[in-house]
Structure formats: C-alpha cells, structure tokens
Amino acid sequence: MPGVRARPPLSSIAREWLRIGCIGFGGPPTHIALLRELCVDRRQWLSSEEFEDAIAATNLLPGPASTQLAIFCAWRLRGPAGALLGGACFIVPGLIVILALAALFLAGSPPRWVRGAGAGAGAAVAAVAVNAGLGLLPRSWRRAVGAYRVRWIAYVVLGGAATATLGPWLVLVLVGCGAVEVVWQRSAAASAMPALLPLAATGVGGLGALVWVAFKVGALSYGGGFVIIPLMQADAVNHYHWMTDAQFLNAVALGQVTPGPVTHTVAVVGYAARGLGGGLLAAGVAFAPSFAVVLLGAGSFSRLRGNATVRAFLDGAGPAALGAILGSAIPLAGGISEPWQALTLGSAAVALLVLRMGVVGTLLAAGAVGVVVALSGGPLPA
C-alpha cells in the first residue's frame, strides 16, 4: 500500500478513536463508515485505495473485522504505539458501558423492570441474527461463480446445521469447510489447515475455561460477530452453566445496543462467570488476537490479499460462517420461555426484515415492551 500521507500526533488518534468508540452504535457498517469519514474524507490521512485495501485485508482474517480495521488504521498512522492506543480507545468506551449494564442485569435481585427490559430485548436477538446473516448473503453469493456455487450452498447449509446441533464443535465445521475448499482448489498449503482444529477443544475448567472461551471468541469470528454467539452459548449456558438462557439473551442484546464491536458480549459472559475481574479478563483475552494480528502481521497484509491458500480457505469458511450466523437464530429462539416473548420476536422480525428498521431501535423497542409487561405484572423468564 502507498505511504501514509500524514503522521498525526498520538493525542489526535486517542481523541478521534475514542470518539468513534463512544458513538459507534450499529456494528461493523457504522464503524467502517466512521473510520472512512475520519481517515479518508475529513483528515485525508489515508487514500481511498489504502482504506479499501485495509478493509479487504481485515475481512480475510478471523476475528472482529471492524476492530482489526480500527487498530490497523491507527497502525498505518503511528505504528505500534498508534495501534495500541487507537485500538484501546475504540474498545474501552463500549466495554465500560456493557460491564456496567452487566452488573445491573446480572445482579442477584435486579428490579422487575430491568428483568422485563432484558427479556424483551433478548427475545428479539434471534431476529437480529437472521437480519445480520441475510444482509451478508447477497455479496457472498455474487462472488460465487460457476461450479463453486454448488459448494457455496453446501458450506452455508453445513454452517447453519452445525450451529443448531454441534455447539462449540461448530469450529470444526468452519475450519473443515475452509480446508475442503483449499484441497478442492489444489493448494499445496492445505495441510496447514488442520493445525487450527485444536481450537475446538473444551476440556479445560475453572479460570482456564473462561480464558479458553474468550480466546475462541476473539480468534474464530469468521464472517461477523454473530458467529461467536453459538460458541459462547454452548459454553456459557450448556457446558459451564455460568448463565441461564435468559441471561445469555440479555448479554447478546447488550452487545448490540452498546457502542463498539459485538465481541463485547464476551465481557458479560466473563462477568457472569467471575464478576468484574472475569469480565475484564474475558475482554482482554478476546481482543488480544486482533492486536497481535496487526502488530505482528500488518506489514504483510497486502501480500495476504493475493495469497491463494488464504483466499481458498475463506471461500469455504466464509459461507459456512454465514450459515452459522443464520443458524444461530435457532438456539437463540430456543431460549425464549414466555408467549409474549415469541410475539416480540415475531414483531422484531417484521421490523427488521420488512420495515427495515435499525437494530438498535428495534432492540430498544423490544426492551420497552418487556418493561411494560413487567410493570403490568406479566410473567417474566426465570
């Protein structure tokens, strides 16, 4: 990529990345738009071509892409110091907000209206997952041409089915689909893919379990933040019993209505497992791979885009991840226990998929429905 046009002071990076971290509601599309407006349009720190190359490179990597883009842009401007400072300023505001909300929603005896808000917003997250997956499908489908379209469909179906049935072993399917596509495209590097398989292990316990869950979240979110949802749900609810289904739905909703990356959801899981220290630890472990990828490999990002093995792997793992996002709606909807929550889910689906309302507004409206139900004496999930 061309050289950086300017070298802003670290104070400017801290101020601007902190601003984006505070107002970045709406997930990756919003984060990318804010970074583009700052770095390309307003300050002209990067050219449009540099920024597009950065988006393409970070989308080829596992992990939260918009977080990696924020870190990478800061790295392009001020090297490792800029990457560490910019990344921290992008992540910390949302982390503070979501941990404060976790303390409120996961308290031993939260107020009834708080429980209602969580139950209402949590009921809508399955619709949010479907909306996220459907939003990504068209672009991926357009890139699929010829005979590859048959394999693309198979990868999507496998990813969706694995999410609904395999829990934490979804990782094996994502990596397996990538490896199959590498083999199909006759790459000599295909043998390197099985090295990722141990990431699916779940045999650790105690504090190590929390670290392991958080690492998987940070290292394996191919295709979008919702890929990590079935991984977290299987571990946090079913395997380690840190949370109930209702509490996990609350966590996912909180990750959507707070600024910053969806990966912040893991901080709520950590809080449920080990309190504030657990929330901070889980967030630190989950975001560490993004910093490591940029600090250790950003100089090679331009070559990464042209690497046939990497692109072939993403041709398999990417569609499987899209299927996993869509399939995550099944276990999420399974966490609903009250009839009014099912009606809220249906209404949220109409709002998102038919009326094209925003995700944050839809979740806040669903939460308001839950507050009304709670204050009127209606049933709430345990």
C-alpha positions in Angstrom: 0.0 0.0 0.0 1.2 3.6 -0.6 2.9 5.5 2.2 0.8 7.4 4.8 0.0 11.0 3.8 0.3 12.4 7.3 1.6 11.5 10.8 -0.9 12.9 13.3 0.1 13.1 16.9 -0.9 10.3 19.3 -3.2 12.7 21.1 -5.3 13.1 17.8 -5.5 9.3 17.5 -6.6 9.0 21.1 -9.3 11.7 20.7 -10.7 10.5 17.4 -10.7 6.8 18.1 -12.2 7.4 21.5 -15.0 9.4 19.7 -15.7 6.6 17.4 -15.7 4.1 20.3 -18.3 6.3 22.0 -20.7 6.8 19.1 -20.1 3.6 17.1 -23.6 2.1 17.6 -24.8 -0.3 14.9 -21.9 -2.7 14.4 -19.3 -3.0 11.7 -21.1 -1.0 9.0 -21.2 2.0 11.3 -17.6 1.5 12.4 -16.3 1.3 8.8 -18.3 4.4 7.8 -16.9 6.4 10.8 -13.4 5.4 10.1 -13.7 6.2 6.4 -15.2 9.6 7.2 -12.3 10.3 9.6 -9.3 8.9 7.8 -10.2 9.4 4.2 -12.8 12.1 3.8 -12.2 14.6 6.7 -8.5 14.3 7.6 -7.2 12.7 4.4 -4.7 10.6 6.5 -5.2 7.7 4.1 -6.2 7.5 0.5 -9.4 5.8 -0.6 -7.4 2.9 -2.1 -5.4 2.4 1.1 -8.6 2.2 3.1 -10.3 -0.2 0.7 -7.2 -2.4 0.9 -7.3 -2.3 4.7 -11.0 -3.4 4.6 -10.2 -6.3 2.2 -7.2 -7.5 4.3 -9.0 -7.5 7.6 -12.0 -9.3 6.1 -9.7 -12.1 5.2 -8.8 -12.7 8.8 -10.6 -14.4 11.6 -11.6 -12.1 14.4 -13.7 -9.0 14.7 -13.0 -7.2 11.4 -14.1 -3.7 12.3 -11.9 -3.8 15.5 -8.9 -5.0 13.4 -9.6 -2.2 10.9 -9.6 0.4 13.7 -6.3 -1.0 15.0 -4.8 -1.3 11.5 -5.7 2.3 10.5 -4.1 3.6 13.7 -1.0 1.4 13.0 -0.7 2.9 9.5 -0.6 6.4 11.0 1.6 5.9 14.1 3.0 2.3 14.1 2.7 0.0 17.1 2.1 2.9 19.6 -0.8 4.1 17.4 -2.2 0.7 17.1 -2.2 0.0 20.8 -3.6 3.5 21.7 -6.2 3.6 18.9 -7.4 0.1 19.5 -7.8 0.7 23.2 -9.7 3.9 22.7 -12.0 2.2 20.2 -12.7 -0.7 22.6 -12.8 0.7 26.1 -15.9 3.0 25.9 -18.3 0.2 24.9 -16.6 -2.1 27.4 -17.2 0.2 30.3 -20.9 0.6 29.3 -21.5 -3.1 28.8 -19.9 -4.1 32.1 -22.0 -1.5 33.9 -25.1 -2.9 32.3 -24.0 -6.5 33.1 -23.7 -5.5 36.8 -27.3 -4.2 36.6 -28.8 -7.1 34.6 -26.9 -9.9 36.4 -27.4 -8.6 39.9 -28.8 -11.1 42.4 -32.2 -9.4 42.6 -32.5 -6.8 39.7 -35.6 -4.6 39.7 -38.5 -6.1 37.9 -38.5 -3.5 35.2 -34.8 -4.4 34.4 -35.7 -8.0 34.1 -38.5 -7.1 31.8 -36.3 -4.9 29.6 -33.8 -7.8 29.3 -36.4 -10.3 28.5 -37.9 -8.1 25.8 -34.7 -7.2 24.1 -33.4 -10.7 24.5 -36.4 -12.1 22.7 -35.6 -10.0 19.6 -32.0 -11.1 19.2 -32.8 -14.2 17.1 -34.4 -11.8 14.5 -31.2 -9.7 14.7 -29.1 -12.7 13.9 -31.3 -13.5 10.8 -31.1 -9.9 9.7 -27.3 -9.9 10.0 -26.9 -13.1 8.0 -29.3 -12.1 5.3 -27.5 -8.8 4.9 -24.2 -10.6 4.2 -25.5 -13.3 1.9 -26.0 -11.3 -1.4 -22.4 -10.0 -1.6 -21.0 -13.5 -0.8 -23.4 -15.1 -3.4 -22.3 -12.6 -6.1 -18.7 -13.7 -5.6 -19.6 -17.3 -6.1 -19.5 -18.2 -9.8 -19.7 -21.4 -11.8 -19.5 -24.8 -10.1 -18.3 -23.1 -6.9 -21.9 -22.1 -6.3 -22.9 -25.7 -5.5 -20.1 -25.9 -2.9 -21.1 -22.4 -1.6 -24.6 -23.6 -0.9 -23.3 -26.8 0.8 -21.0 -24.7 3.0 -23.9 -22.4 4.1 -26.1 -25.4 4.9 -23.4 -27.1 6.8 -22.7 -24.0 8.9 -26.3 -23.5 9.7 -26.9 -27.1 10.6 -23.7 -27.2 12.8 -24.8 -24.1 14.7 -28.1 -25.7 15.6 -26.7 -29.1 16.6 -23.0 -29.0 17.5 -22.5 -26.1 19.8 -18.8 -25.4 20.4 -17.8 -28.0 17.8 -19.1 -25.5 15.2 -15.4 -24.5 14.9 -14.6 -27.9 13.3 -17.1 -27.3 10.6 -15.9 -23.8 9.8 -12.3 -24.9 9.6 -13.3 -28.1 7.8 -15.2 -26.2 5.1 -12.2 -24.0 4.6 -9.8 -26.9 4.4 -12.1 -28.7 1.9 -12.1 -25.7 -0.3 -8.3 -25.4 -0.1 -8.0 -29.0 -1.2 -10.6 -28.5 -3.9 -8.6 -25.7 -5.3 -5.5 -27.9 -5.2 -3.4 -25.7 -3.0 -0.1 -27.1 -1.6 -0.8 -25.4 1.7 -3.9 -27.4 2.5 -2.0 -29.5 5.1 -1.6 -26.4 7.3 -5.3 -26.1 7.9 -5.8 -29.0 10.5 -3.4 -27.1 12.8 -6.4 -24.9 13.7 -8.6 -27.9 14.9 -7.4 -27.9 18.5 -9.2 -24.6 18.9 -12.4 -26.5 19.2 -11.3 -28.3 22.4 -13.4 -27.7 25.5 -11.7 -29.8 28.1 -10.3 -27.1 30.3 -12.0 -25.9 33.5 -12.0 -23.1 36.1 -10.5 -19.8 35.2 -8.8 -21.6 32.3 -12.2 -22.3 30.9 -13.1 -18.6 30.8 -9.8 -17.8 29.1 -10.3 -20.5 26.5 -13.9 -19.4 25.7 -12.7 -15.8 25.3 -9.8 -16.8 23.1 -12.1 -18.8 20.8 -14.4 -15.7 20.6 -11.6 -13.4 19.6 -9.8 -15.8 17.2 -12.7 -17.5 15.4 -15.3 -14.9 14.5 -15.2 -15.6 10.7 -17.7 -13.5 8.7 -19.2 -11.4 11.5 -19.7 -11.1 15.2 -22.8 -13.4 15.3 -20.6 -16.4 14.5 -19.3 -16.2 18.1 -22.8 -16.4 19.6 -23.4 -20.2 19.3 -19.8 -20.8 20.6 -20.5 -18.7 23.7 -24.0 -20.0 24.2 -22.8 -23.6 24.2 -20.0 -23.0 26.7 -21.6 -20.3 28.9 -25.1 -21.9 29.2 -24.8 -25.6 28.4 -21.3 -26.6 29.3 -20.1 -24.5 32.2 -23.6 -23.2 33.4 -22.3 -19.6 34.1 -25.6 -18.2 32.8 -29.2 -19.2 32.1 -30.7 -19.0 28.6 -32.5 -15.8 29.6 -29.3 -14.2 30.9 -27.4 -15.1 27.7 -30.1 -13.5 25.6 -29.7 -10.4 27.7 -25.9 -10.5 27.0 -26.4 -10.7 23.3 -28.9 -7.8 23.4 -26.5 -5.7 25.4 -23.7 -6.4 22.9 -26.0 -5.0 20.2 -27.3 -1.8 21.9 -23.9 -0.6 23.2 -21.2 1.1 21.1 -18.3 -0.8 19.7 -17.8 -4.4 18.5 -20.2 -7.3 19.2 -17.3 -9.1 20.7 -18.0 -7.0 23.9 -20.7 -9.7 24.6 -17.9 -11.9 25.9 -17.4 -9.4 28.7 -20.9 -10.1 30.0 -20.1 -13.9 29.9 -17.0 -13.2 31.9 -18.9 -11.1 34.4 -21.4 -13.9 34.9 -18.6 -16.4 35.4 -16.2 -14.4 37.6 -17.5 -10.9 38.3 -15.9 -7.7 37.2 -12.4 -9.3 37.1 -13.8 -12.1 34.9 -15.4 -9.6 32.5 -12.2 -7.6 32.1 -10.2 -10.8 31.7 -12.5 -12.2 29.0 -12.5 -8.9 27.1 -8.7 -8.7 27.3 -8.2 -12.2 26.0 -10.9 -11.9 23.3 -9.3 -8.7 21.8 -5.7 -9.8 22.2 -5.7 -11.7 18.9 -6.8 -8.6 16.9 -3.9 -6.6 18.4 -1.5 -9.5 17.7 -2.6 -9.9 14.1 -2.0 -6.2 13.4 1.2 -5.7 15.4 2.8 -8.9 14.0 1.5 -9.1 10.5 0.2 -5.8 9.3 3.2 -5.3 7.1 2.2 -8.4 5.1 -1.5 -7.5 4.7 -1.0 -6.5 1.1 0.5 -9.9 0.3 -2.2 -11.7 2.2 -4.9 -10.5 -0.2 -3.0 -12.2 -3.1 -2.4 -15.5 -1.2 -4.3 -18.2 -3.0 -4.4 -20.5 0.0 -5.9 -17.9 2.3 -8.5 -16.9 -0.2 -9.4 -20.5 -0.9 -9.8 -21.2 2.8 -12.1 -18.1 3.2 -14.1 -19.3 0.2 -15.0 -22.3 2.3 -15.1 -20.9 5.8 -16.8 -17.7 4.8 -20.1 -19.2 3.5 -20.1 -21.7 6.4 -19.8 -18.7 8.8 -22.8 -17.0 7.1 -24.8 -20.2 7.6 -23.7 -20.2 11.2 -25.0 -16.7 11.7 -28.4 -17.6 10.3 -28.4 -20.9 12.2 -27.6 -19.1 15.5 -31.2 -17.9 15.4 -32.4 -21.4 16.3 -30.6 -21.8 19.8 -31.3 -18.1 20.5 -35.0 -18.5 19.8 -34.9 -21.7 22.0 -34.0 -19.5 24.9 -37.4 -17.9 24.8 -39.8 -19.2 27.5 -42.8 -16.9 27.6 -45.6 -16.5 24.9 -45.3 -12.7 24.9 -41.6 -13.0 24.1 -42.5 -15.1 21.0 -44.8 -12.3 19.9 -42.0 -9.8 20.5 -39.6 -11.9 18.4 -42.2 -12.0 15.5 -42.7 -8.3 15.7 -38.9 -7.7 15.7 -38.6 -9.9 12.6 -41.2 -7.8 10.8 -39.5 -4.5 11.9 -36.0 -5.6 10.8 -36.8 -7.7 7.7 -39.9 -5.9 6.3 -39.9 -2.4 7.6 -36.1 -2.2 7.5 -35.8 -0.6 11.0 -32.4 -0.3 12.6 -31.1 -2.9 15.0 -30.6 -0.6 18.0 -34.0 0.9 17.7 -35.7 -2.5 17.3 -34.0 -3.8 20.4 -34.8 -0.8 22.4 -38.5 -1.1 21.4 -38.5 -4.7 22.3 -37.0 -3.8 25.7 -39.7 -1.2 26.2 -42.3 -3.9 25.6 -40.7 -6.0 28.2 -40.8 -3.1 30.7 -44.5 -2.7 30.1 -45.1 -6.4 30.6 -43.1 -6.4 33.8 -44.8 -3.3 35.3 -48.2 -4.7 34.4 -47.5 -7.9 36.3 -46.9 -10.2 33.4 -44.8 -13.3 33.5 -41.0 -13.0 33.2 -38.5 -15.7 32.4 -36.7 -17.1 35.4 
